[in-house]
Amino acid sequence: MQISRDRILTTHVGSLPRPVDVAELLFAEERGDPLDPAQVDDVFGRAVADIVRRQRDAGIDIVSDGEMSKISYAAYIKHRLTGFDGDTPRRIPADLEQFPGFAAHAVRTGGGTPTHTRPRCVGPIAVKTMAPLEADLKHFHAALRATPAPGAFMNAAAPGVIALFQPNDFYPDDDSYLDALATAMRAEYEAIVAAGFVLQIDSPDLALGRHMMFKDRSDDEFLARIDRHVAVLNAALANIPKAQIRVHACWGNYEGPHHCDVALERIAPVLLKLKAGALSFEAANPRHAHEWDVWTRYKLPDDVVLIPGVLDSTTNFIEHPLLVAERIVRFAGIVGRERVLAGSDCGFSTFAGYGTVHPDIAFAKLAALAEGAAIATERLWKN
């Protein structure tokens, strides 16, 4: 895990806006259209090379491949694992259920909702093919040879978030389903690290799950379930050094009321059980920006760093660099300057072809992140 030894390093959550030709290929694959493998390889390869260059141009230190080949951060597994088929009706978050007028307005004015299928588990879960991951690794390595970066990470879905969006119709209970997912995903996790990248586990189930999958249960029941999610994930990560793992948890990457979000205070003890050298979480949006003080009440393990979101990923406001610096310095004052990486609340293109932040503004926000990190560096190291 990269450490901010002499300056604040910058990163983000992973997904970035896909170019039009990439989105078209992803939706063609979704429809089952015949595709030319050589064309697919060329388009994705060029897209990853470009996205890495744009991150570095914006001043990002620890870069990703932008999740170019994935239609979404969780549904992509249907192409890599067996046992999935059909579609799943969208679960409406509890906060949007309470404001149906806003929910309808958001659909009309926000570009609609993601239209990819979210299959259900209808058979045994196992690895179907490693070829898509191998292509991702190849493209990312090539991009980094052309545009080197201080650090690089690649995303993979947690068993819990796969279960959140792709419900179980096959296994006898949720625990059996989670265990099967963890066993199957272990190969992807280990391959990413073996390729030389930091592994980022995307696990919104640890927060978003409260007002989606578990919205009809109590907080205590939710906490018991995500404790199980963490145990299963940790088991899948058994062969990977903690320092090569970062985990992202969030409350849902959408503009909305979010007044049903579980408090960070409640889930922090569970998050601290994760086998992760870094914790990435939302800390910029209006519902969670005040929760920085939670980390004054919980001792962070000595081998863990924080990646607080200092950019909101659901608004086209470009944060002022001084505000970014202020947020970074606040966290550094709690856990130490070496143990803070500056990040974003969530990805800027969680679903291909859909996002509330315009692509050009997404990169302007990343540039503001880098400028704010430079200001924070001056305050933390030079003064």
Salt bridges, closest charged atoms under 4 A:
GLU29 OE1 - HIS79 NE2 3.79
GLU30 OE1 - LYS78 NZ 2.84
ASP33 OD2 - ARG31 NH2 2.81
ASP41 OD1 - LYS138 NZ 2.82
ASP41 OD1 - HIS139 NE2 2.86
ASP42 OD2 - ARG46 NE 3.06
ASP50 OD1 - ARG53 NH2 2.41
ASP57 OD2 - ARG53 NH1 2.99
ASP61 OD1 - ARG7 NH2 2.93
GLU67 OE1 - LYS70 NZ 3.65
ASP87 OD1 - ARG90 NH1 3.69
GLU97 OE2 - LYS215 NZ 2.92
ASP136 OD2 - ARG80 NH2 2.78
ASP169 OD2 - ARG120 NE 2.56
ASP175 OD1 - ARG225 NH2 2.89
ASP175 OD1 - ARG228 NE 3.18
ASP179 OD1 - ARG228 NH2 2.81
GLU188 OE1 - ARG80 NH1 3.35
GLU190 OE2 - ARG186 NH1 3.94
ASP205 OD2 - HIS229 ND1 2.75
ASP219 OD1 - ARG210 NE 2.58
ASP219 OD2 - ARG266 NH1 3.18
ASP220 OD1 - ARG266 NH2 3.29
ASP227 OD1 - LYS273 NZ 2.62
ASP261 OD1 - HIS211 NE2 3.57
ASP261 OD2 - HIS258 ND1 3.08
ASP261 OD2 - HIS288 NE2 2.73
GLU265 OE1 - ARG297 NH2 2.39
GLU291 OE1 - HIS288 ND1 2.63
ASP293 OD2 - ARG297 NH1 3.28
ASP302 OD1 - LYS299 NZ 3.71
ASP303 OD1 - LYS242 NZ 3.05
GLU319 OE1 - LYS365 NZ 2.94
GLU326 OE2 - ARG330 NH2 3.54
GLU338 OE2 - ARG337 NE 3.09
